[in-house]
Amino acid sequence: MTSSPKKRIVILGGSFGGLNAAYELRRLLPKETREIILVSKDERFVYIPSLPWVAMGHQTLEQISFPLAKPLAAQGLEFLHGEVLRVEPEASKVHLEGRTLDYDYLVIATGHRSANEAVPGLGPFDGPGHSLMSPPEAQEARESWKRFIEAPGPVVVGCAPGASCIGPAYEFAFEIDHELKKRRMRHKVPITFVTPEPFLGHFGVGGMGKARQFLEGEFEHRDIRYLTSAAVSRITEQSVELADGKSFESRYALIIPPLAGVRAVAQSPGLANPKGFVPVDEGFRHKSFPNVYVVGVAVAYPPVETTPVPVNFPKTGHMTEQMAKAAAHNIAADIRGGGRLERPPFVECIMDMGDTAAHMLADPVRPPRNRVEMSQGRRWLWAKRLFAPYYLWKMKTGRSWLA
């Protein structure tokens, strides 16, 4: 009897979605049945939730990252360092610089492109504003923060219209407040938080239990001024301007931008919507190409509701891991048979607040929900600090201490 040829599975992206999908496919499919190739433009896995710590100078990029090639090779997975130019889904081909890959199944886990151009002056490399959405941006924010400490003044932290990654802005505002108090400089630095959310704690998911009341109380307790339904329209060296004419003086402005799909995906005909995000079914399979799966930020999720200023739906690392494992399970089911997974993702996160932390859970992430939890305490701060090195170990080894 002639054995069936191996199925080639190409994974685009080496962050949360790509690495989890690769490890799960390796676990689910016997070696003789599959060839798994992971393609990434980045040579290192970076634990993105720790970027606010990098920006504050508490950690370095080396401490929150590791090279991809060796761990993948140890797992018997092929790693290609290179940038994807475009996908040809009708022909099942991926075009890289100098190479074309055929695939039987494709997993798109390419993440996002920061649409910093949406706000003039947002920067950080072509304007005075700062951001946290990539390692280079976090490092730039860190260097600028060092200079700011020498000549402090008003700070504005927040998100631009259409942003979806809201949580890091809250974390950074709380961490700034805590750091300045430790330095006994808080009285020199008025802090203003501006957000497109219709209320604090909306997070692009319509709110999470008592998050609104909690965050309003914390901002008021810490003397952090806040403005909701705020549409940041321009950032200068001296101020952050809003579309309604309001202006806030600023010597350091960190604004989270809206996100878009990466250009290689956005420019592949028939693959994505106009913003570069990819429509999928409940099992994370492309709605037009059944051998293409999409996980993480690249997935097209509509907003939960219409708001006065646009706020988009978030995709966290925790949600991305769930998507990746579900997509891997469903690819294995396509190849070997069996039932599919189509459970909507839930979200669980810990918000660092400098001297304490808040734990939040919403299941599912889109309302209505079966369960919502929220609590605060230093135990959650220690949990967050311990989880980061654990997760790096988990991704580096492909193993887990947790069920």
GIFENRA-V518246 format. One record per helix or strand. SS is the DSSP state (alpha for helix, beta for strand). FROM is the first residue (numbers start at 1). TO is the last residue. Records with the same first field share a line. If there is no record, write none. Layout:
# GIFENRA-V518246
SS=FROM-TO, FROM-TO
This chain:
# GIFENRA-V518246
beta=7-12, 34-40, 44-46, 65-67, 78-81, 84-88, 93-96, 99-102, 105-108, 113-114, 120-120, 130-130, 155-159, 191-194, 224-227, 232-235, 239-242, 247-249, 252-256, 259-260, 278-278, 280-280, 285-286, 292-294, 299-299, 347-352, 357-363, 371-376
alpha=16-28, 31-33, 48-55, 62-64, 68-74, 116-118, 135-150, 167-182, 186-188, 211-221, 263-266, 296-298, 317-336, 378-397
